[in-house]
Amino acid sequence: MTLVRRVARPMLAAIFVVQGLEQLRHPAALKAKVAPFAEQVAPLGLPNDPELLVRANGATMVGGGALLATGRVPRLAALALVGSLVPTTYVGHRFWEETDPATRNVQRIGFLKNVGLIGGLLLASVDTEGRPGLAYRAGLATDSAKRAAKRTKREAKVAAKAARREAKLVATQAHDALT
């Protein structure tokens, strides 16, 4: 792992660990804010319990943040954090509903901060640390298989031609032996 990754991942993960712990410790503080969202997602099969949703979000943030910070399955951890941050941003920074200009500005800044964090997490989710990703390796395997098939086809043509030549020679020798 490069120095940049070793430093940047914990820096990116720190906010998630801290905020996730806060949500786990004090879910009631966000209950009122999350209640309308809980009602909206209840038809999707999620529980209509705002405190449970806050705790689940906090656990995802703590777990994903810890995994990202330590470099354990960082791509998966980054995607989990994106999945956690999208509803958090939607619920927590609804600047478009604010009427007070100062509050609207604060909420817009929070919204854009979270959008920036999502961008950083998306970059982290595709970071292969300089090693080829699965798609690249699959492409290489496909190319290798195609080359092997072409080579086998060429070799089969050469072998068929040689077999015809050999059969013709044997037939000629047999004909000469009979005459």
C-alpha positions, 0 to 999 in steps of 0.5 A: 500500500502506498503512503498516500493510500495509507494516509488518505483512507483513514482520513476519509474514514474518520468522519464515518467512524465518529458520526457512526458512533454518535448515531449508535450512542444517541439515535433518539437525537435524529429520530424526528428527522428520520421519521418521515424518511422511515415512512417513505421507505417502509413500503420497500420492506425496511422497518418503519422504526426511525431509531433502528434505521439510525442505529443501522446507519451508524453501524454501517458507518462504523464498520465501513469506516473501520474497514476503509481506514485499515485497508481491509476490503476497502473497495467494498467498504467504500461502497457500503459507506456510499450506500449509507451516505446517500440517505444520510445526505438526503435526510440530513441536508434538505436545503431546498426545504429551508426558508431562512437564507442562513440555514439554507446556506448551512444545509447546502454546504453540508449537502455539498460536503457529503456529495464530495465525500461520496465522490471520494468514496466512489474513487476509493471503490474503484481503486485497485492499488495499481493492480489490474481489476477483475474486468481487466483480468477477465479481458486478458483471459478472454484474449488469451483464450481467443489466441489459443483457439486461433493457434489450435485452429491453425495447427489443426489445418496444418495437421489436416494438410499433412495427413492428406499428404501422408494419405496420398503418399501411402496411396501412391506407394500402395498403388506402386506396390500393386503394379 
